[in-house]
């Protein structure tokens, strides 16, 4: 019964937001970053936190677990309870090759099979979070690997406006209320970068670096080729791209060099250009459209592309009219980052956007 109630509430909220999207309610909040050191926490709104971290990945994980302990415990409980209530639904979507008698065992099975391919930095980060939050490594691992076995349908888009690159990544996924975190990583001897995700998920699906390298990923609606979960997940690869690459050429080279997984569209961009690739186990294809979206939303993107002319129209018209962003919107343009997240009633495409100057965001002190 709880499972049915959850989906009823979720679809009522979606329907309510579709109606709201026709109203002119856009607002922009320009945030001044006042964090004075590289390990700090700032609450932006009821569902969004800014966290700055520095050091190696284990130490950054420990700092994150300490700073976000109470929020993490709340969100992890919500996440794990949602998986339990939807166990049959989610487990049946997993390939029989990896599927066990319940979802948690299926995810643990994937981890053991694919253990050597994960980004050790991110595994160490999760271990650090576990040590200071008192949330078991196993629980955090299940949450962080769950998305590998599910598809999400979002928008990734890149386009030049007035000779400046606009990048958009919206995240659509049916989920309960979560806090989200904009994490600014200052990894030791590497390039600073930031990532927006649920507070308890640490892979990068929406991120940008100090060098203005942008990364976004989304599931491709049609099968590119064979589905495989063996290899480094792209939300782990993205950490390496943002922390180590200085331009789109080196980013593309890194994408091509890893053993590939899933059935994804991948957006990479720098200050001069952008590329979207179709990628799975044995294919890596440059796409010629400037956007990716779900089949259902394709018509809305084309219909509203006239609003891709100024950042004000992007935020105030294109995003709400496109009705994408059940969880968050992550947009970069002209050295600024625009972030919106879903709160109790409003989904991100109808909600307040927060503007961060990227130079200020990545300051060392």
One Martini backbone bead per residue (centre of mass of N, CA, C, O) as a GRO file, in nm:
protein
  365
    1UNK     BB    1   0.057   0.063  -0.021
    2UNK     BB    2   0.299   0.260   0.005
    3UNK     BB    3   0.378   0.242  -0.292
    4UNK     BB    4   0.117   0.360  -0.414
    5UNK     BB    5   0.123   0.628  -0.259
    6UNK     BB    6   0.387   0.736  -0.370
    7UNK     BB    7   0.299   0.747  -0.676
    8UNK     BB    8   0.061   0.930  -0.639
    9UNK     BB    9   0.212   1.176  -0.527
   10UNK     BB   10   0.411   1.208  -0.758
   11UNK     BB   11   0.195   1.257  -0.991
   12UNK     BB   12   0.063   1.501  -0.863
   13UNK     BB   13   0.317   1.677  -0.863
   14UNK     BB   14   0.361   1.671  -1.168
   15UNK     BB   15   0.087   1.792  -1.250
   16UNK     BB   16   0.114   2.055  -1.091
   17UNK     BB   17   0.378   2.149  -1.247
   18UNK     BB   18   0.260   2.166  -1.527
   19UNK     BB   19   0.065   2.394  -1.459
   20UNK     BB   20   0.274   2.599  -1.340
   21UNK     BB   21   0.452   2.633  -1.607
   22UNK     BB   22   0.237   2.856  -1.728
   23UNK     BB   23   0.359   3.043  -1.518
   24UNK     BB   24   0.521   3.355  -1.421
   25UNK     BB   25   0.769   3.242  -1.169
   26UNK     BB   26   1.041   3.338  -1.216
   27UNK     BB   27   1.361   3.311  -1.033
   28UNK     BB   28   1.660   3.494  -0.910
   29UNK     BB   29   1.956   3.402  -0.716
   30UNK     BB   30   2.235   3.578  -0.606
   31UNK     BB   31   2.521   3.429  -0.488
   32UNK     BB   32   2.730   3.477  -0.211
   33UNK     BB   33   3.038   3.359  -0.139
   34UNK     BB   34   3.132   3.302   0.225
   35UNK     BB   35   3.339   3.095   0.232
   36UNK     BB   36   3.660   3.072   0.413
   37UNK     BB   37   3.701   2.763   0.343
   38UNK     BB   38   3.767   2.424   0.219
   39UNK     BB   39   3.579   2.338   0.483
   40UNK     BB   40   3.233   2.371   0.414
   41UNK     BB   41   2.894   2.498   0.504
   42UNK     BB   42   2.588   2.581   0.309
   43UNK     BB   43   2.267   2.701   0.317
   44UNK     BB   44   2.040   2.777   0.058
   45UNK     BB   45   1.800   2.577   0.118
   46UNK     BB   46   1.587   2.327   0.217
   47UNK     BB   47   1.740   2.138  -0.043
   48UNK     BB   48   2.022   2.311  -0.043
   49UNK     BB   49   2.382   2.251  -0.055
   50UNK     BB   50   2.705   2.385   0.025
   51UNK     BB   51   3.021   2.211  -0.035
   52UNK     BB   52   3.355   2.227   0.084
   53UNK     BB   53   3.655   2.055  -0.033
   54UNK     BB   54   3.974   1.899   0.080
   55UNK     BB   55   4.207   1.676  -0.058
   56UNK     BB   56   4.173   1.373  -0.033
   57UNK     BB   57   3.914   1.150  -0.075
   58UNK     BB   58   3.899   1.046   0.210
   59UNK     BB   59   3.899   1.324   0.354
   60UNK     BB   60   3.654   1.440   0.205
   61UNK     BB   61   3.459   1.224   0.309
   62UNK     BB   62   3.489   1.287   0.608
   63UNK     BB   63   3.392   1.579   0.590
   64UNK     BB   64   3.115   1.523   0.468
   65UNK     BB   65   3.007   1.333   0.691
   66UNK     BB   66   3.025   1.548   0.915
   67UNK     BB   67   2.861   1.788   0.785
   68UNK     BB   68   2.609   1.571   0.671
   69UNK     BB   69   2.499   1.360   0.872
   70UNK     BB   70   2.191   1.418   0.916
   71UNK     BB   71   2.111   1.432   0.616
   72UNK     BB   72   2.214   1.154   0.533
   73UNK     BB   73   2.039   0.981   0.718
   74UNK     BB   74   1.770   1.071   0.602
   75UNK     BB   75   1.823   1.004   0.295
   76UNK     BB   76   1.903   0.707   0.326
   77UNK     BB   77   1.637   0.611   0.444
   78UNK     BB   78   1.460   0.693   0.210
   79UNK     BB   79   1.605   0.535  -0.012
   80UNK     BB   80   1.594   0.245   0.111
   81UNK     BB   81   1.283   0.238   0.145
   82UNK     BB   82   1.221   0.271  -0.155
   83UNK     BB   83   1.360   0.011  -0.247
   84UNK     BB   84   1.194  -0.185  -0.077
   85UNK     BB   85   0.905  -0.102  -0.192
   86UNK     BB   86   1.046  -0.146  -0.507
   87UNK     BB   87   1.191  -0.419  -0.552
   88UNK     BB   88   1.046  -0.562  -0.788
   89UNK     BB   89   1.047  -0.339  -0.998
   90UNK     BB   90   1.365  -0.302  -1.003
   91UNK     BB   91   1.472  -0.596  -1.026
   92UNK     BB   92   1.326  -0.659  -1.307
   93UNK     BB   93   1.527  -0.447  -1.466
   94UNK     BB   94   1.743  -0.649  -1.433
   95UNK     BB   95   1.958  -0.840  -1.551
   96UNK     BB   96   1.982  -1.182  -1.527
   97UNK     BB   97   2.295  -1.188  -1.498
   98UNK     BB   98   2.264  -1.005  -1.205
   99UNK     BB   99   2.022  -1.131  -1.076
  100UNK     BB  100   1.858  -1.158  -0.775
  101UNK     BB  101   1.615  -1.198  -0.525
  102UNK     BB  102   1.718  -0.897  -0.472
  103UNK     BB  103   1.826  -0.581  -0.507
  104UNK     BB  104   2.064  -0.577  -0.307
  105UNK     BB  105   2.201  -0.835  -0.420
  106UNK     BB  106   2.239  -0.732  -0.708
  107UNK     BB  107   2.427  -0.494  -0.638
  108UNK     BB  108   2.645  -0.661  -0.490
  109UNK     BB  109   2.709  -0.836  -0.734
  110UNK     BB  110   2.812  -0.613  -0.917
  111UNK     BB  111   3.045  -0.519  -0.739
  112UNK     BB  112   3.207  -0.786  -0.747
  113UNK     BB  113   3.237  -0.804  -1.059
  114UNK     BB  114   3.333  -0.469  -1.086
  115UNK     BB  115   3.551  -0.375  -0.874
  116UNK     BB  116   3.813  -0.304  -1.058
  117UNK     BB  117   3.656  -0.047  -1.219
  118UNK     BB  118   3.648   0.145  -1.007
  119UNK     BB  119   3.690   0.445  -0.860
  120UNK     BB  120   3.897   0.474  -0.596
  121UNK     BB  121   3.831   0.762  -0.504
  122UNK     BB  122   3.522   0.706  -0.459
  123UNK     BB  123   3.546   0.475  -0.265
  124UNK     BB  124   3.703   0.644  -0.055
  125UNK     BB  125   3.488   0.853  -0.011
  126UNK     BB  126   3.273   0.658   0.099
  127UNK     BB  127   3.445   0.562   0.336
  128UNK     BB  128   3.466   0.839   0.471
  129UNK     BB  129   3.167   0.887   0.515
  130UNK     BB  130   3.119   0.635   0.692
  131UNK     BB  131   3.311   0.706   0.934
  132UNK     BB  132   3.150   0.996   1.015
  133UNK     BB  133   2.829   0.904   0.984
  134UNK     BB  134   2.755   0.598   1.056
  135UNK     BB  135   2.736   0.471   0.768
  136UNK     BB  136   2.740   0.214   0.590
  137UNK     BB  137   2.910   0.115   0.318
  138UNK     BB  138   2.691  -0.071   0.200
  139UNK     BB  139   2.463   0.140   0.183
  140UNK     BB  140   2.613   0.350   0.009
  141UNK     BB  141   2.668   0.158  -0.228
  142UNK     BB  142   2.379   0.094  -0.309
  143UNK     BB  143   2.299   0.383  -0.375
  144UNK     BB  144   2.544   0.439  -0.588
  145UNK     BB  145   2.463   0.174  -0.782
  146UNK     BB  146   2.166   0.189  -0.867
  147UNK     BB  147   2.187   0.384  -1.123
  148UNK     BB  148   2.335   0.178  -1.311
  149UNK     BB  149   2.047  -0.007  -1.337
  150UNK     BB  150   1.916   0.259  -1.435
  151UNK     BB  151   1.708   0.483  -1.596
  152UNK     BB  152   1.723   0.818  -1.736
  153UNK     BB  153   1.529   1.121  -1.830
  154UNK     BB  154   1.683   1.387  -2.000
  155UNK     BB  155   1.868   1.689  -2.042
  156UNK     BB  156   2.104   1.762  -2.298
  157UNK     BB  157   2.277   2.081  -2.372
  158UNK     BB  158   2.439   2.268  -2.649
  159UNK     BB  159   2.507   2.627  -2.705
  160UNK     BB  160   2.550   2.916  -2.883
  161UNK     BB  161   2.556   3.247  -2.722
  162UNK     BB  162   2.720   3.502  -2.815
  163UNK     BB  163   2.990   3.315  -2.819
  164UNK     BB  164   2.866   3.135  -2.584
  165UNK     BB  165   2.846   2.865  -2.378
  166UNK     BB  166   2.565   2.654  -2.341
  167UNK     BB  167   2.471   2.449  -2.056
  168UNK     BB  168   2.248   2.161  -2.013
  169UNK     BB  169   2.115   1.985  -1.710
  170UNK     BB  170   1.866   1.757  -1.650
  171UNK     BB  171   1.685   1.582  -1.380
  172UNK     BB  172   1.500   1.275  -1.426
  173UNK     BB  173   1.327   1.126  -1.139
  174UNK     BB  174   1.156   0.910  -0.949
  175UNK     BB  175   1.117   1.076  -0.630
  176UNK     BB  176   1.157   1.175  -0.340
  177UNK     BB  177   1.250   1.373  -0.090
  178UNK     BB  178   1.555   1.561  -0.126
  179UNK     BB  179   1.862   1.645  -0.073
  180UNK     BB  180   2.105   1.870  -0.213
  181UNK     BB  181   2.449   1.886  -0.350
  182UNK     BB  182   2.704   2.127  -0.384
  183UNK     BB  183   3.015   2.011  -0.470
  184UNK     BB  184   3.342   2.128  -0.383
  185UNK     BB  185   3.636   2.021  -0.525
  186UNK     BB  186   3.984   1.996  -0.378
  187UNK     BB  187   4.203   1.814  -0.505
  188UNK     BB  188   4.498   1.692  -0.474
  189UNK     BB  189   4.678   1.803  -0.746
  190UNK     BB  190   4.408   1.924  -0.875
  191UNK     BB  191   4.118   2.015  -1.022
  192UNK     BB  192   3.866   2.197  -0.959
  193UNK     BB  193   3.518   2.098  -0.875
  194UNK     BB  194   3.166   2.033  -0.949
  195UNK     BB  195   2.863   1.881  -0.794
  196UNK     BB  196   2.524   1.768  -0.861
  197UNK     BB  197   2.332   1.599  -0.600
  198UNK     BB  198   2.243   1.391  -0.402
  199UNK     BB  199   2.361   1.367  -0.084
  200UNK     BB  200   2.408   1.025  -0.130
  201UNK     BB  201   2.544   1.099  -0.413
  202UNK     BB  202   2.889   1.091  -0.580
  203UNK     BB  203   2.843   1.110  -0.859
  204UNK     BB  204   2.879   1.248  -1.189
  205UNK     BB  205   2.611   1.416  -1.384
  206UNK     BB  206   2.668   1.724  -1.279
  207UNK     BB  207   2.943   1.922  -1.412
  208UNK     BB  208   3.222   2.153  -1.320
  209UNK     BB  209   3.516   2.327  -1.380
  210UNK     BB  210   3.761   2.563  -1.354
  211UNK     BB  211   3.807   2.506  -1.681
  212UNK     BB  212   3.510   2.465  -1.804
  213UNK     BB  213   3.437   2.173  -1.773
  214UNK     BB  214   3.169   1.984  -1.900
  215UNK     BB  215   2.927   1.743  -1.750
  216UNK     BB  216   2.688   1.507  -1.902
  217UNK     BB  217   2.426   1.260  -1.837
  218UNK     BB  218   2.219   1.019  -2.028
  219UNK     BB  219   1.975   0.832  -2.133
  220UNK     BB  220   1.902   0.636  -2.410
  221UNK     BB  221   1.611   0.541  -2.555
  222UNK     BB  222   1.780   0.383  -2.753
  223UNK     BB  223   1.954   0.126  -2.860
  224UNK     BB  224   2.295   0.110  -2.930
  225UNK     BB  225   2.345  -0.172  -2.779
  226UNK     BB  226   2.492  -0.346  -2.565
  227UNK     BB  227   2.430  -0.413  -2.238
  228UNK     BB  228   2.655  -0.286  -1.976
  229UNK     BB  229   2.816  -0.301  -1.631
  230UNK     BB  230   3.110  -0.332  -1.736
  231UNK     BB  231   3.300  -0.093  -1.581
  232UNK     BB  232   3.327   0.244  -1.576
  233UNK     BB  233   3.140   0.464  -1.463
  234UNK     BB  234   3.065   0.785  -1.569
  235UNK     BB  235   3.041   0.906  -1.274
  236UNK     BB  236   3.352   0.835  -1.239
  237UNK     BB  237   3.491   0.953  -1.487
  238UNK     BB  238   3.411   1.252  -1.438
  239UNK     BB  239   3.609   1.307  -1.212
  240UNK     BB  240   3.862   1.282  -1.396
  241UNK     BB  241   3.795   1.495  -1.603
  242UNK     BB  242   3.762   1.745  -1.408
  243UNK     BB  243   4.053   1.694  -1.254
  244UNK     BB  244   4.247   1.664  -1.547
  245UNK     BB  245   4.111   1.846  -1.765
  246UNK     BB  246   4.154   2.134  -2.006
  247UNK     BB  247   3.987   2.004  -2.252
  248UNK     BB  248   3.805   1.847  -2.498
  249UNK     BB  249   4.027   1.658  -2.601
  250UNK     BB  250   4.106   1.522  -2.329
  251UNK     BB  251   3.818   1.430  -2.262
  252UNK     BB  252   3.774   1.245  -2.506
  253UNK     BB  253   4.016   1.060  -2.460
  254UNK     BB  254   3.914   0.950  -2.188
  255UNK     BB  255   3.643   0.834  -2.283
  256UNK     BB  256   3.776   0.631  -2.493
  257UNK     BB  257   3.969   0.466  -2.280
  258UNK     BB  258   3.737   0.339  -2.145
  259UNK     BB  259   3.538   0.109  -2.016
  260UNK     BB  260   3.219   0.062  -2.119
  261UNK     BB  261   2.882   0.164  -2.029
  262UNK     BB  262   2.577   0.135  -2.108
  263UNK     BB  263   2.312   0.388  -2.254
  264UNK     BB  264   2.454   0.679  -2.347
  265UNK     BB  265   2.470   1.031  -2.308
  266UNK     BB  266   2.750   1.260  -2.369
  267UNK     BB  267   2.866   1.568  -2.227
  268UNK     BB  268   3.115   1.790  -2.359
  269UNK     BB  269   3.293   2.096  -2.246
  270UNK     BB  270   3.410   2.420  -2.324
  271UNK     BB  271   3.478   2.746  -2.424
  272UNK     BB  272   3.450   2.658  -2.751
  273UNK     BB  273   3.311   2.362  -2.721
  274UNK     BB  274   3.098   2.071  -2.814
  275UNK     BB  275   2.992   1.725  -2.720
  276UNK     BB  276   2.796   1.438  -2.829
  277UNK     BB  277   2.762   1.100  -2.710
  278UNK     BB  278   2.732   0.772  -2.800
  279UNK     BB  279   2.727   0.507  -2.540
  280UNK     BB  280   2.885   0.185  -2.502
  281UNK     BB  281   3.059  -0.094  -2.494
  282UNK     BB  282   3.120  -0.071  -2.849
  283UNK     BB  283   3.036   0.246  -2.858
  284UNK     BB  284   3.142   0.579  -3.011
  285UNK     BB  285   2.928   0.846  -3.098
  286UNK     BB  286   2.886   1.122  -3.278
  287UNK     BB  287   2.663   1.378  -3.236
  288UNK     BB  288   2.468   1.630  -3.428
  289UNK     BB  289   2.308   1.716  -3.214
  290UNK     BB  290   2.263   1.969  -2.948
  291UNK     BB  291   2.078   1.740  -2.823
  292UNK     BB  292   1.910   1.571  -2.550
  293UNK     BB  293   1.615   1.362  -2.520
  294UNK     BB  294   1.327   1.258  -2.486
  295UNK     BB  295   1.089   1.154  -2.691
  296UNK     BB  296   0.857   1.318  -2.552
  297UNK     BB  297   1.036   1.605  -2.545
  298UNK     BB  298   1.126   1.679  -2.833
  299UNK     BB  299   0.899   1.878  -2.918
  300UNK     BB  300   0.955   2.091  -2.694
  301UNK     BB  301   1.240   2.169  -2.778
  302UNK     BB  302   1.176   2.269  -3.062
  303UNK     BB  303   0.945   2.469  -2.990
  304UNK     BB  304   1.153   2.628  -2.761
  305UNK     BB  305   1.426   2.723  -2.911
  306UNK     BB  306   1.378   3.037  -2.922
  307UNK     BB  307   1.481   3.060  -2.602
  308UNK     BB  308   1.795   3.018  -2.705
  309UNK     BB  309   1.918   3.351  -2.662
  310UNK     BB  310   1.901   3.383  -2.346
  311UNK     BB  311   1.936   3.335  -2.014
  312UNK     BB  312   1.657   3.442  -1.935
  313UNK     BB  313   1.495   3.256  -2.133
  314UNK     BB  314   1.599   2.989  -2.035
  315UNK     BB  315   1.496   3.015  -1.736
  316UNK     BB  316   1.192   3.150  -1.791
  317UNK     BB  317   1.107   2.949  -2.055
  318UNK     BB  318   1.246   2.691  -2.152
  319UNK     BB  319   1.242   2.520  -1.897
  320UNK     BB  320   0.934   2.524  -1.822
  321UNK     BB  321   0.834   2.438  -2.115
  322UNK     BB  322   0.998   2.156  -2.104
  323UNK     BB  323   0.952   1.994  -1.833
  324UNK     BB  324   1.252   1.961  -1.700
  325UNK     BB  325   1.326   1.866  -1.356
  326UNK     BB  326   1.249   1.670  -1.105
  327UNK     BB  327   1.533   1.748  -0.949
  328UNK     BB  328   1.731   1.915  -1.164
  329UNK     BB  329   1.924   2.213  -1.256
  330UNK     BB  330   2.219   2.257  -1.481
  331UNK     BB  331   2.388   2.570  -1.560
  332UNK     BB  332   2.604   2.718  -1.811
  333UNK     BB  333   2.720   3.075  -1.839
  334UNK     BB  334   2.951   3.304  -1.846
  335UNK     BB  335   3.090   3.198  -1.569
  336UNK     BB  336   2.814   3.062  -1.477
  337UNK     BB  337   2.598   2.915  -1.229
  338UNK     BB  338   2.282   2.732  -1.254
  339UNK     BB  339   2.056   2.643  -0.983
  340UNK     BB  340   1.799   2.384  -0.942
  341UNK     BB  341   1.560   2.249  -0.704
  342UNK     BB  342   1.365   2.033  -0.548
  343UNK     BB  343   1.087   2.065  -0.349
  344UNK     BB  344   0.801   2.004  -0.197
  345UNK     BB  345   0.633   2.130  -0.462
  346UNK     BB  346   0.868   2.224  -0.649
  347UNK     BB  347   1.011   2.181  -0.929
  348UNK     BB  348   1.296   2.292  -1.077
  349UNK     BB  349   1.157   2.425  -1.342
  350UNK     BB  350   0.984   2.622  -1.119
  351UNK     BB  351   1.223   2.726  -0.963
  352UNK     BB  352   1.471   2.863  -0.811
  353UNK     BB  353   1.755   3.028  -0.915
  354UNK     BB  354   2.109   2.988  -0.865
  355UNK     BB  355   2.384   3.212  -0.870
  356UNK     BB  356   2.726   3.130  -0.969
  357UNK     BB  357   3.041   3.223  -0.957
  358UNK     BB  358   3.309   3.038  -1.059
  359UNK     BB  359   3.543   3.195  -0.935
  360UNK     BB  360   3.425   3.197  -0.646
  361UNK     BB  361   3.369   2.890  -0.607
  362UNK     BB  362   3.705   2.825  -0.659
  363UNK     BB  363   3.825   2.940  -0.430
  364UNK     BB  364   4.091   2.889  -0.190
  365UNK     BB  365   3.953   3.109   0.053
   0.00000   0.00000   0.00000
